[in-house]
């Protein structure tokens, strides 16, 4: 009955720990039945563990060569959408969020996504990939007392901006203010 449950031709991947346990069980069976030949011993192990004969032969060969190892783990593919956003697009997204706050609107992922799918950004992704990118940029969603979720920038960025604006205000209100010089990136 157990043989019918396994699919034929499908190679099962076993970890190195599983391989070593199977080999230890084989040694245990060998100590219990020292007169059994190799074939019958392997058949007993196959019945006891459910591992195929071919897999057991592979385990024995690996143990003989001292190279019992686990199969390589699968690599996670990075989303091409997330790789398509550059620094210019990041700044545009920041400006879109600031624009919402300037107009007195509360930005949501859907409303921001609707805006950035237009030119000049032309974002091609969906809601979840955009949400991941916003987290990567340093934005967080904070729940208010009323149950709404607001988009907040990282705390250190907010504090640096407040400090900068406070210095500008103090400079403008002083008796002899220093000149303000603004540099354009370019």
Buried (B, 14 or more C-beta within 10 A) or exposed (E): EEEEEEEEEEEEEBEBEBBBBBBEBBEEBBEEEEEBEEEEBBEBBBEEBBBBEEBBEBBBEBBEEEEBEEEEEEEEEEEEBEEBBEEEBBEBBBEBBEEBEEEEEEBBBEBBBEBBEEEEBEBEBEEEBBBBBBEEBBBEBEEEEEEEEEBEBEEEEEEEEEEEEEEEEEEEEEEEEEEEEEEEEE
